[in-house]
Amino acid sequence: MHSFVRDERLRFQQALASSPLTAFSELMLACFDGGWHETLQHGDFPRWQAAFHTASQFQASSTDIAADRVRIGSAADITDINSDSPSLTESLLLCHPWRKGPFDFFGTHIDTEWRSDIKWNRIRPHLAPLAGQSILDIGCGSGYHLWRMAADQPARVIGIDPMALFSMQFAIFKQHLTDVPAYFLPVGIERMPAQMQCFDSVFSMGVLYHRHSPIDHLRQLHQLLKSKGQLILETLILQGPTDACLIPQGRYAKMRNVWFIPSVSLMQTCLKRCGFENIRCVDVSPTTSQEQRSTSWMYFESLSDFLDPHDPGKTIEGHPAPVRATFIATTK
Ligand SMILES: C[S@@+](CC[C@H](N)C(=O)[O-])C[C@H]1O[C@@H](n2cnc3c(N)ncnc32)[C@H](O)[C@@H]1O
């Protein structure tokens, strides 16, 4: 694992050199070093490392990052099976919970809690072409969407997420996709350099409602983008025509850390006040149990446990059930 991080750092450093991000190379590498140091020090790291080690033993004859189920190798690539070894499924489950996917890893279907392909297929038709771009995905989870973005041939795509487990899930795939210019920084947005103004596209999906200060989050997104860059913001919204917003008194759908659920029109006002232009709401979709559910790869509670059993239009606390909207906007 340590050699993977060392080699990945070198690849990341080379990706930053002579790119529009080059002025921030040192600061970005400091994020990389600090974030990966924390992952390697994490109390669960030895367990995750065992999964990484098993996953490193196979050679993928082919990969497909454009597929809804991102695929590395096939079952036929696994030869030389030692009957005393844990199965691939058992090893990968050392990295439970698998939340964002789905993946096919050497013939093993990682049926994640979220069908993140459904979100991607909702959003992708509305994007300005990603080819040749520098992209930042904030709160990228396992990195599932990084692979889907990378399939559109950007120059580079960087994901950030402070959850150490997700950096390990990403690493399990990246070790088989070292030629793909997708990189993971295990840090939160608050650790990103200020005023970068260099990304062509910034994605913030499923993050805004977790931020204590949503306006500050929007302002930070603005500062990450270059002029005429595109923001893709996906967040929970409150349905209705007015400039309303829900700030839950306590939990929302059992989550403690939900701070801000605006109506579509209020979200558009916030984006405008933060300097964005060409603001479009391109999709509004209720979250269904087709998209979010418990599986054998995420066996904790999921959406059906968060809704009122007598009224699926409400959360267990009596709030409107989750509806998500996607906004696309540009900088001046
Ligand atoms: C609801 S998930 C969304 C994942 C993915 N973007 C998607 O839309 O499927 C929110 C993600 O944001 C991450 N996150 C939490 N705090 C963050 C922060 N301060 N900066 C960046 N990401 C954060 C979480 O670890 C989690 O992976």
The ligand as a Tripos MOL2 file, in Angstrom:
@<TRIPOS>MOLECULE
LIG
   27    29     1     0     0
SMALL
NO_CHARGES

@<TRIPOS>ATOM
      1 C1        -23.9890   12.1110    0.2200 C.3       1 LIG1
      2 S1        -22.3390   11.7090   -0.1500 S.3       1 LIG1
      3 C2        -22.2840   12.1150   -1.8680 C.3       1 LIG1
      4 C3        -21.2770   11.3020   -2.6320 C.3       1 LIG1
      5 C4        -21.2280   11.5700   -4.1530 C.3       1 LIG1
      6 N1        -20.7790   12.9160   -4.4330 N.3       1 LIG1
      7 C5        -22.5520   11.3380   -4.7770 C.2       1 LIG1
      8 O1        -23.2190   12.3020   -5.1390 O.co2     1 LIG1
      9 O2        -22.9540   10.1900   -4.9170 O.co2     1 LIG1
     10 C6        -21.4530   13.0580    0.5860 C.3       1 LIG1
     11 C7        -19.9470   12.8760    0.5650 C.3       1 LIG1
     12 O3        -19.3430   14.0820    1.0090 O.3       1 LIG1
     13 C8        -18.2390   13.7460    1.8080 C.3       1 LIG1
     14 N2        -17.9060   14.8900    2.6630 N.ar      1 LIG1
     15 C9        -18.2970   15.1270    3.9450 C.ar      1 LIG1
     16 N3        -17.7390   16.2570    4.3930 N.ar      1 LIG1
     17 C10       -16.9820   16.7520    3.3710 C.ar      1 LIG1
     18 C11       -16.1260   17.8880    3.2430 C.ar      1 LIG1
     19 N4        -15.9490   18.7310    4.2530 N.pl3     1 LIG1
     20 N5        -15.4960   18.0900    2.0710 N.ar      1 LIG1
     21 C12       -15.6610   17.2130    1.0440 C.ar      1 LIG1
     22 N6        -16.4410   16.1110    1.1330 N.ar      1 LIG1
     23 C13       -17.0930   15.8860    2.2810 C.ar      1 LIG1
     24 C14       -18.7000   12.5110    2.5630 C.3       1 LIG1
     25 O4        -17.6200   11.7620    3.1080 O.3       1 LIG1
     26 C15       -19.4560   11.7720    1.4840 C.3       1 LIG1
     27 O5        -18.6380   10.8850    0.7660 O.3       1 LIG1
@<TRIPOS>BOND
     1     1     2 1
     2     2     3 1
     3     2    10 1
     4     3     4 1
     5     4     5 1
     6     5     6 1
     7     5     7 1
     8     7     8 2
     9     7     9 1
    10    10    11 1
    11    11    12 1
    12    11    26 1
    13    12    13 1
    14    13    14 1
    15    13    24 1
    16    14    15 ar
    17    14    23 ar
    18    15    16 ar
    19    16    17 ar
    20    17    18 ar
    21    17    23 ar
    22    18    19 1
    23    18    20 ar
    24    20    21 ar
    25    21    22 ar
    26    22    23 ar
    27    24    25 1
    28    24    26 1
    29    26    27 1
@<TRIPOS>SUBSTRUCTURE
     1 LIG1         1 GROUP 0 **** ****
